[in-house]
């Protein structure tokens, strides 16, 4: 049947009533409890086995119980019993845990649901794709790759066709006949790693490089054949086809393997007119060379 009064509290699970004993000394009036009651009616106070009137015999402030008069001397002659509702353990209410209530580093991976953390909750020092790269990747930028299922980072320079260079002539050069002569380049259009100097390319990293060069000879000279060659470590590795006087421009290209800064590359030209010099023309659109490192090899 229905009943009149406060409904039974079915939420709390209690082990036992909590109590506290004190020794009176005839002068002390304030005593400290282990648990702060909600109000004076949430505890029962006994002095010498006599229950005290909560309305006049004592007051409460947090855990401090203060008698209006000092209890007499005695061993454990003061006894405080907490009502069950004041000491019960209840579930944490929804949204009841604040950041300050969580111990530092207390949340483990096992407590985080799969796919629960979205990118907007990550700091921008995490590679998450939140921020668009607005410029070409720098050599200090890093990329993520999967190495056998393990995510690792690598410098972006690994995926760039560099070192790279592009040089050209802006002054004519006389070439002696019937011998290989090194070409000089007065104009440096590109040198991504400072690897081209003194008419020589010195790779800064090992790998395979694509190299191209061409030279335009003066058509008014009498030589009827000329060519351009690639020299690796002062030895010819790629020889351009011999072209005739009417063609004027000789070309050479190839893939050259370098071990790094211990290797170098130079460019040589040749014509077959012994005892006579002819000129390589100075137009930078006709006489130039370039090269770059190949990736993925």
Buried (B, 14 or more C-beta within 10 A) or exposed (E): EEEEEEEEEEEEEEEEEBBBEBEBEEEBBEBEBEEEBEEBEBBBBBBEEEEBEBEEBBBBEEEEBEBEEEBEEBEEBBBBBBBBEBBBEEEEEEEEEEEEEEEEEEEEEEEEEEEEEEEEEEEEEEEEEEEEEEEEBEEEEBBEEEEEEEEEEEBBBEEBEBBBBBBBBEEEBEBBBEEBBBBEBEBEEEBBBEBBEEBBBBBBBBBEBBBBBBBBBBEEBEBEBBBBBBBBEEEEBBBBEBBEBEBBBBBBBBEBBBEEEEBBBBBBBBBEBEEBBBBBBBEBEBBBBBBBBEEEE
